[in-house]
């Protein structure tokens, strides 16, 4: 009964810790975010574009139409033309790098065609590359642009979505060959944009304006991400997908549905970054870390669809006198959230807390070390699945003193099981006296029924941290194990309901209970059978149902996590078996797994069963 009580206590303590955390940390953060959103709502008229920051001298107008709405369908095209057909309608500069391919549209100078060379939609090596950015008005349009805003009264013509830029050369944009683009507005101002690309995922965009006109201009640089339609998200509470940014030292996360409800979220900051994140991919704007800016997350809607924006405007105006030239440099990250690459940009570019682009969660002090160890071991052995098994052994070694104490306590409880049963039978009607006798027995035999609780509680955060690592890190995506497990971040693809592929039938998702979940459930069942049995028959039936429940529950979890749990259970069974044998406690796993009606098959001469013989000893 001791271990079952410990399990219940562990669950209760876990709930208590979660509720306490939410009360003292989660709710204040939510309330603070809601307050900021309420302020943003009062500043933004419903159905209009968010107001941009203003300077003491002048105020920029609302964003150009391209910033707040999708481009209309091109002439001669269907309402939703294909991605390739839209790309073919505009002149482009090709992008070629070790990790990216795509193009930049010279019409509007948009980053709207980007694919990730290192990642595929499926496990098959010939499947399509992951598409990150797409042009409008193709379905799922997702693009980035940079530009300038000016006071409405200035009358200066600024580049917009229809501007035809001229490239300095026709060759592709590569890490060794930047591209430069020019546009003359015919009013004396020349706009130049220099785009550079590194070997990974960062574009450096340097904008400059030469004023050969007769009047002084006041300009504000901006950078803008637009995403049409609401993308599909994982929907798990442990992962954020949507608007994301760090402003100063504060992490801001805004879900799509919350943004639709609130309309806009504004933040002022010096230093930081902002963008839109998916589970594995990120599009982020990286302003000059020394410049003050105002960022806006917004959700808008046209007659055709809904779209989301993440943009910032530098709040300090650029005063451009006649004959003068101004220049500003900002960056765009568009790629996979790979830890080594993200960390490199934190160090190299000094982007404030850019490492938070990966959703490590509030258990980051566990998830980060777990990932680092898994990645290090995986690089050595060449397989992340084997790395999980090795790291599990390392975790067992770390927790060995606590686990050993727990198993010793459970072994003592199991050894006292006959005495405890006698006390319950003797004082069936007197529960108070029964508890008193139990306490006397514990005191006399120096047994603490709660001794096994602490190790269980401590290991719960370890489990969730490993789950987080397997679920959110791209390094685990499409990482194979052996046999039928081709992706440790996905569920076991087999199912007992079609005899693991022997029957030509594809079961629905609710019936996908694979081999590894069954192995996990069996190890959990064996471990439960080694523990002291509950005195209450109802409680015993409930706990006998737990392995079945967890088998079905974990069937949809990442295979890497199920493998970890099964392996951890197996090691625990071995450790507990050794301790019980050393303490002289009978280990009757095989007999306790056999139903009563089948025990006749194991009868000894004289009519006694193996169980009976063990009990008589």
C-alpha positions in Angstrom: 0.0 0.0 0.0 2.9 2.3 0.7 4.0 2.8 -3.0 0.4 3.5 -4.0 0.0 6.1 -1.3 3.3 7.6 -2.4 2.0 7.7 -6.0 -1.1 9.5 -4.9 0.9 11.9 -2.8 3.2 12.6 -5.7 0.3 13.5 -7.9 -1.2 15.7 -5.3 2.2 17.5 -4.7 2.6 17.9 -8.4 -0.8 19.5 -8.7 0.0 21.7 -5.7 3.3 22.9 -7.3 1.6 23.6 -10.6 -1.2 25.6 -9.0 1.2 27.5 -6.8 3.4 28.4 -9.8 0.4 29.6 -11.7 -0.8 31.7 -8.8 2.5 33.4 -8.0 4.0 33.5 -11.5 1.6 32.6 -14.2 -1.4 34.7 -13.3 0.6 38.0 -12.7 2.2 37.5 -16.1 -1.2 37.0 -17.7 -2.7 40.0 -15.9 0.2 42.2 -17.0 -0.2 41.0 -20.6 -3.9 41.7 -20.5 -3.3 45.2 -19.1 -0.9 45.9 -22.0 -3.4 44.6 -24.5 -6.2 46.7 -23.0 -4.0 49.8 -23.4 -3.4 48.8 -27.0 -7.1 48.3 -27.6 -7.9 51.8 -26.3 -5.2 53.3 -28.6 -6.5 51.4 -31.7 -9.8 52.0 -33.3 -11.6 48.7 -34.1 -11.0 47.6 -37.7 -8.2 50.1 -38.4 -4.5 49.7 -38.6 -2.5 50.3 -35.3 -1.1 53.8 -34.9 2.6 54.0 -35.4 5.0 55.9 -33.1 5.4 59.6 -33.7 8.2 62.0 -33.1 7.9 65.4 -31.4 8.3 67.1 -34.8 6.2 65.0 -37.1 4.1 61.9 -37.2 4.2 59.2 -39.8 1.1 58.1 -41.4 -0.6 54.8 -41.0 1.3 51.9 -42.7 1.0 51.6 -46.5 -1.7 49.3 -47.7 0.8 46.5 -48.2 1.4 46.4 -44.5 -2.1 46.0 -43.4 -3.7 43.8 -46.0 -3.0 41.2 -48.7 -2.3 42.1 -52.2 -5.2 41.8 -54.5 -5.3 38.9 -57.0 -3.1 39.6 -60.0 -4.8 40.3 -63.4 -5.7 37.2 -65.2 -5.3 35.0 -62.1 -7.7 32.9 -60.2 -8.8 34.0 -56.7 -6.2 31.7 -55.2 -3.4 31.2 -57.7 -0.7 28.6 -57.1 2.5 29.6 -55.4 4.6 29.0 -58.5 2.4 31.0 -60.7 2.6 34.0 -58.4 6.4 33.8 -58.2 6.5 33.7 -62.0 4.7 37.1 -62.4 7.4 39.3 -60.9 11.1 39.8 -61.7 13.3 38.3 -59.0 16.7 37.9 -57.7 17.5 34.3 -56.8 18.7 33.3 -53.4 21.4 30.5 -53.1 23.0 29.5 -49.9 24.0 26.3 -48.1 20.7 26.3 -46.1 18.3 28.4 -48.1 16.9 28.7 -51.6 14.2 31.0 -53.1 14.1 34.5 -54.4 13.4 38.2 -53.6 10.7 39.9 -55.6 11.8 43.1 -57.3 8.2 44.3 -57.2 7.9 45.7 -53.7 11.2 44.2 -52.7 9.6 41.5 -50.7 11.2 38.4 -49.1 8.4 36.1 -50.1 9.9 33.0 -51.6 12.0 30.9 -49.1 12.6 27.2 -48.7 14.8 25.4 -46.2 17.2 23.0 -47.9 18.0 20.9 -44.7 14.4 20.0 -43.9 11.7 18.0 -45.7 8.0 17.8 -45.2 8.2 14.0 -44.6 10.9 11.5 -43.6 11.4 10.4 -47.2 14.5 12.1 -48.6 12.8 12.9 -51.9 9.9 14.7 -50.2 9.4 18.4 -50.7 11.5 21.0 -48.9 9.9 23.0 -46.1 8.4 26.2 -47.5 8.8 29.0 -45.0 7.8 32.2 -47.0 5.3 32.4 -49.8 4.0 35.3 -52.0 0.6 37.0 -52.0 -2.0 36.3 -53.2 -1.1 32.6 -53.2 -2.6 30.5 -50.4 -0.8 30.8 -47.1 1.0 34.0 -48.1 3.8 34.8 -45.7 6.3 37.5 -46.4 8.7 40.2 -45.1 9.5 43.7 -46.2 11.5 46.7 -45.1 10.8 50.4 -45.9 10.3 54.0 -44.7 7.4 56.0 -43.3 7.0 59.8 -43.5 4.7 62.4 -42.3 1.6 62.6 -44.5 2.0 66.3 -45.1 5.4 65.9 -46.6 4.0 64.6 -49.9 7.2 62.5 -50.5 6.7 59.4 -52.6 7.9 56.3 -50.7 8.4 52.8 -52.1 5.3 50.5 -51.8 4.1 47.1 -52.9 4.0 48.2 -56.6 7.5 49.8 -56.7 9.7 48.2 -59.3 13.2 48.1 -57.9 16.3 47.8 -60.0 19.0 45.3 -59.1 22.7 46.2 -59.4 23.3 42.9 -61.1 21.4 39.8 -62.3 23.4 37.1 -60.4 22.0 35.3 -57.4 22.2 36.5 -53.8 24.7 34.3 -52.0 26.8 34.5 -48.8 29.7 35.8 -50.8 27.7 38.0 -53.2 25.3 40.5 -51.7 22.6 42.2 -53.8 21.9 45.9 -54.0 18.6 47.5 -55.2 17.8 51.0 -56.3 14.6 53.2 -56.8 14.3 56.8 -57.7 11.0 58.4 -56.7 11.3 61.2 -59.3 11.2 63.9 -56.5 14.9 64.0 -55.8 15.1 61.1 -53.4 17.0 57.9 -54.3 16.4 54.8 -52.2 19.0 52.0 -51.9 18.7 48.7 -50.1 21.7 46.4 -49.7 20.9 42.8 -48.8 23.5 40.4 -47.4 23.1 36.8 -46.4 25.2 34.6 -44.2 25.8 30.9 -44.3 22.7 30.2 -42.1 19.5 32.1 -41.8 20.2 35.8 -41.3 19.7 38.5 -43.9 21.3 41.9 -43.2 19.3 44.7 -44.7 20.9 48.1 -45.0 18.5 50.9 -46.2 19.7 54.3 -47.3 18.1 57.4 -48.7 19.9 60.2 -50.6 17.9 63.5 -50.6 18.7 65.6 -53.6 15.4 67.5 -53.3 14.8 71.0 -51.8 13.0 70.2 -48.6 14.0 68.5 -45.4 12.4 65.1 -44.8 11.7 63.2 -41.6 11.7 59.4 -42.1 11.1 56.4 -39.9 12.5 53.0 -40.9 10.2 50.0 -40.4 10.4 46.2 -40.8 7.3 44.1 -41.3 6.2 40.5 -41.3 2.7 39.6 -42.7 1.1 36.2 -42.5 -2.2 35.4 -44.2 -4.7 32.9 -42.8 -4.4 31.3 -39.4 -1.9 28.4 -39.6 -2.5 25.1 -38.0 -0.8 24.8 -34.6 0.1 21.8 -32.4 -2.4 22.9 -29.8 -0.3 21.6 -26.8 -0.1 23.8 -23.7 3.7 23.1 -23.4 4.4 24.8 -26.8 3.8 28.4 -27.9 3.1 29.1 -31.6 2.2 32.6 -32.8 3.6 36.0 -32.1 6.8 36.0 -30.1 9.3 38.6 -29.1 11.8 39.8 -26.4 11.6 43.5 -25.5 14.3 44.6 -23.2 14.5 41.5 -21.0 10.8 40.6 -21.2 9.5 37.7 -23.2 6.2 38.4 -24.9 4.1 35.5 -26.3 0.7 36.1 -28.0 -1.4 33.3 -29.4 -3.3 33.8 -32.6 -6.7 33.5 -31.0 -5.8 36.0 -28.3 -4.6 38.5 -30.9 -7.8 38.1 -32.9 -9.8 38.9 -29.8 -7.6 41.8 -28.7 -6.8 43.3 -32.1 -3.3 44.6 -31.4 -0.5 44.5 -28.8 2.1 47.3 -28.7 5.4 47.4 -26.9 8.2 50.0 -26.7 11.7 48.9 -26.3 15.4 49.4 -26.9 17.0 46.2 -27.8 15.2 42.9 -28.4 13.6 41.2 -31.3 10.1 40.1 -32.6 8.5 37.8 -35.0 6.2 34.8 -35.7 7.1 31.4 -34.6 6.0 27.9 -35.5 7.0 24.7 -33.7 10.3 24.4 -35.6 10.5 27.5 -37.8 10.9 31.2 -37.0 10.7 34.4 -38.9 12.0 37.2 -36.7 13.0 40.9 -37.1 16.2 41.8 -35.4 16.4 45.6 -35.0 19.6 47.6 -34.3 20.0 46.8 -30.6 21.0 50.4 -29.8 17.9 51.9 -31.3 14.5 52.5 -29.6 11.5 51.1 -31.5 7.8 50.4 -31.1 6.6 47.0 -32.0 3.1 45.9 -32.9 1.5 42.5 -33.1 -1.9 42.8 -34.9 -4.7 40.7 -36.3 -6.7 42.2 -39.2 -9.3 41.0 -41.6 -10.2 41.7 -45.2 -13.2 40.4 -47.1 -11.1 37.5 -48.3 -9.2 36.4 -45.3 -7.6 37.1 -42.0 -3.9 38.1 -41.7 -1.4 38.8 -38.9 1.3 41.3 -38.6 4.5 41.7 -36.6 6.3 44.9 -37.3 8.4 47.6 -35.7 9.2 51.2 -36.4 12.3 53.0 -35.1 11.0 55.8 -32.9 13.9 58.2 -33.3 13.2 60.0 -36.6 15.8 60.4 -39.4 16.1 64.1 -40.4 17.2 64.2 -44.0 18.3 67.7 -45.1 18.7 68.6 -48.8 21.9 67.0 -50.1 22.2 64.6 -47.1 22.1 60.9 -46.8 20.8 58.6 -44.1 21.3 54.9 -43.5 20.0 52.2 -41.2 20.8 48.5 -40.8 18.5 45.8 -39.5 18.3 42.1 -39.8 15.9 39.3 -40.6 16.1 35.7 -39.3 14.2 33.2 -41.4 14.9 29.6 -40.8 14.9 26.6 -38.4 15.2 27.0 -34.6 18.4 25.0 -34.3 20.0 25.6 -30.9 23.6 25.8 -32.2 22.6 28.4 -34.8 20.4 30.4 -32.4 23.2 30.5 -29.8 25.7 31.6 -32.4 23.6 34.7 -33.2 23.2 35.5 -29.5 26.9 35.6 -29.2 27.8 37.0 -32.6 25.1 39.7 -33.0 24.4 40.4 -29.4 20.6 39.9 -29.9 19.0 40.2 -26.5 17.8 36.8 -25.3 17.4 35.4 -28.8 17.9 31.9 -27.2 14.2 32.2 -26.1 13.2 31.7 -29.7 13.3 28.0 -28.7 10.4 27.3 -26.2 12.4 25.8 -23.4 9.6 26.4 -20.9 9.8 27.4 -17.3 11.8 24.3 -16.6 14.6 25.7 -18.8 17.1 24.9 -16.1 16.4 21.2 -16.8 15.4 21.2 -20.5 18.5 23.0 -21.7 21.0 20.7 -19.9 19.0 17.7 -21.0 19.1 18.7 -24.6 22.9 19.5 -24.4 23.6 16.1 -22.9 21.3 14.3 -25.4 22.9 16.1 -28.3 26.4 15.4 -27.1 25.8 11.7 -26.5 23.9 11.5 -29.8 26.8 12.9 -31.7 29.1 10.3 -30.1 26.9 7.2 -30.7 25.3 8.5 -33.9 21.7 7.8 -32.7 19.5 10.0 -30.5 17.5 6.9 -29.5 20.6 5.3 -28.1 21.4 8.6 -26.5 18.1 8.6 -24.7 18.9 5.1 -23.3 22.3 6.2 -22.1 21.1 9.5 -20.6 18.4 7.5 -18.8 21.1 5.4 -17.2 22.9 8.6 -16.2 19.7 10.0 -14.7 19.2 6.7 -12.7 22.8 7.0 -11.4 22.1 10.6 -10.3 18.9 9.6 -8.5 20.3 6.3 -7.3 20.6 7.3 -3.6 17.1 8.5 -3.4 15.7 5.7 -5.5 17.6 3.2 -3.4 16.1 4.6 -0.2 12.6 4.5 -1.8 13.0 0.8 -2.8 14.4 -0.2 0.5 11.3 1.5 2.2 8.9 -0.3 -0.2 10.7 -3.6 0.4 10.3 -3.2 4.2 6.6 -2.4 3.6 6.2 -5.5 1.5 7.9 -7.6 4.1 5.5 -6.3 6.7 2.5 -7.0 4.4 1.3 -10.1 6.4 1.5 -8.2 9.7 -0.4 -5.3 8.2 -3.1 -7.6 6.9 -3.5 -9.2 10.3 -4.0 -5.7 11.9 -6.6 -4.8 9.3 -8.5 -8.0 9.9 -8.3 -7.7 13.6 -9.6 -4.1 13.8 -11.9 -4.1 10.8 -14.6 -2.0 12.6 -12.2 0.2 14.6 -10.4 2.4 12.1 -8.8 4.6 14.7 -7.3 1.6 16.6 -6.3 0.1 13.2 -4.3 3.2 12.4 -2.7 3.3 15.9 -1.6 -0.3 15.5 -0.2 0.5 12.1 1.8 3.4 13.5 3.1 1.2 16.3 4.2 -1.4 13.7 6.0 1.2 11.6 7.7 2.6 14.7 8.7 -0.8 16.0 10.1 -1.9 12.6 11.6 1.6 11.8 9.6 1.9 8.6 8.5 5.2 7.1 5.6 4.7 4.6 6.3 8.1 3.1 10.0 7.4 2.4 9.4 6.5 -1.2 7.5 9.7 -2.0 10.3 12.2 -2.4 12.1 10.4 -5.3 8.9 10.1 -7.2 8.1 13.8 -6.8 11.6 14.8 -7.9 11.5 12.6 -11.0 8.3 14.2 -12.2 10.0 17.4 -13.4 12.6 15.3 -15.1 9.9 13.5 -17.1 8.3 16.7 -18.2 11.6 18.3 -19.1 12.5 15.4 -21.3 9.1 15.4 -22.9 9.6 19.1 -23.6 13.0 18.5 -25.2 11.6 15.7 -27.4 8.6 17.7 -28.4 10.0 21.2 -29.2 13.6 20.8 -30.4 14.1 20.4 -34.1 17.1 18.2 -33.6 14.7 15.5 -32.6 12.6 15.9 -35.7 12.9 13.0 -38.1 15.6 11.5 -35.8 15.4 7.7 -36.3 15.9 4.9 -33.7 15.9 1.3 -35.0 13.4 -0.9 -36.6 10.0 0.7 -37.2 10.8 4.0 -35.3 11.9 6.4 -38.0 11.1 9.6 -36.1 11.6 9.9 -32.3 9.5 13.1 -32.2 6.5 11.3 -33.6 4.3 8.6 -32.1 5.0 4.9 -32.6 3.5 4.2 -36.1 2.4 0.6 -35.4 -0.9 -0.5 -33.9 -2.0 -3.7 -32.1 -5.4 -3.4 -33.8 -4.1 -4.4 -37.2 -1.6 -6.8 -35.6 1.3 -4.4 -36.2 0.8 -4.3 -40.0 -0.1 -7.9 -40.6 -3.7 -7.0 -41.3 -4.0 -4.6 -44.4 -6.0 -2.0 -42.5 -5.1 1.5 -41.3 -6.7 2.0 -37.9 -7.9 5.5 -36.9 -5.7 7.7 -34.7 -7.6 6.6 -31.5 -6.6 3.0 -32.1 -2.9 3.6 -32.8 -1.4 1.8 -29.8 2.0 0.6 -30.9 4.7 -1.8 -29.8 6.6 0.6 -27.6 3.6 1.8 -25.7 2.7 -1.8 -25.0 6.3 -2.5 -23.8 6.0 0.6 -21.5 2.7 -0.6 -20.1 4.0 -4.1 -19.4 7.1 -2.7 -17.6 4.8 -0.4 -15.6 2.6 -3.4 -14.7 5.5 -5.5 -13.6 6.8 -2.7 -11.4 3.4 -2.2 -9.9 3.2 -6.0 -9.1 6.5 -5.8 -7.2 5.2 -3.1 -4.9 3.0 -3.8 -1.8 -0.6 -4.5 -2.7 -3.2 -2.1 -1.5 -5.5 -3.3 1.3 -8.6 -1.8 -0.3 -9.8 -4.1 -3.2 -11.3 -1.1 -5.0 -8.0 0.8 -4.8 -6.1 -2.3 -6.0 -8.4 -2.5 -9.1 -7.9 1.1 -9.8 -4.1 0.8 -9.7 -4.2 -2.4 -11.9 -6.0 -0.2 -14.4 -3.3 2.5 -14.4 -0.8 0.7 -16.7 -3.6 0.2 -19.2 -4.6 3.9 -19.0 -1.0 5.1 -19.4 -0.4 2.7 -22.3 -3.3 4.3 -24.2 -2.4 7.8 -23.1 1.2 7.6 -24.2 0.4 5.9 -27.5 0.1 9.3 -29.1 3.2 10.7 -27.4 6.6 11.0 -29.1 8.2 7.6 -29.4 11.4 8.9 -27.8 9.5 9.7 -24.6 7.8 6.2 -24.5 11.1 4.5 -25.1 12.6 6.5 -22.2 9.7 5.6 -19.9 9.9 1.9 -20.8 13.6 1.8 -20.4 13.4 3.7 -17.1 10.8 1.2 -15.8 12.9 -1.7 -16.8 15.9 -0.3 -14.9 13.7 0.4 -11.9 12.4 -3.2 -11.9 15.9 -4.5 -12.0 17.1 -2.2 -9.2 14.0 -3.0 -7.1 14.5 -6.8 -7.7 18.1 -6.7 -6.5 17.1 -4.7 -3.4 14.2 -7.0 -2.5 16.4 -10.1 -2.9 19.1 -8.6 -0.8 16.6 -7.9 2.0 15.1 -11.3 1.9 11.8 -10.3 0.5 10.0 -12.8 -1.8 9.9 -11.7 -5.4 6.9 -13.5 -6.9 6.5 -11.4 -10.1 5.8 -14.4 -12.4 3.1 -15.8 -10.1 1.4 -12.5 -9.4 1.1 -11.9 -13.1 -0.8 -15.2 -13.6 -4.6 -15.2 -13.1 -6.0 -17.5 -10.4 -7.6 -19.8 -12.9 -4.3 -20.5 -14.6 -2.4 -21.3 -11.4 -3.6 -24.9 -11.6 -1.1 -25.3 -14.5 1.7 -24.6 -12.0 0.5 -27.0 -9.2 3.2 -28.9 -7.3 2.7 -32.4 -6.1 0.3 -32.4 -3.1 -2.0 -29.7 -4.5 -0.1 -26.6 -3.5 0.8 -23.9 -5.9 4.1 -22.2 -6.2 2.5 -19.2 -4.6 1.3 -21.3 -1.7 4.7 -22.8 -1.2 6.3 -19.3 -1.1 3.7 -18.1 1.4 4.3 -21.0 3.7 8.0 -20.2 3.9 
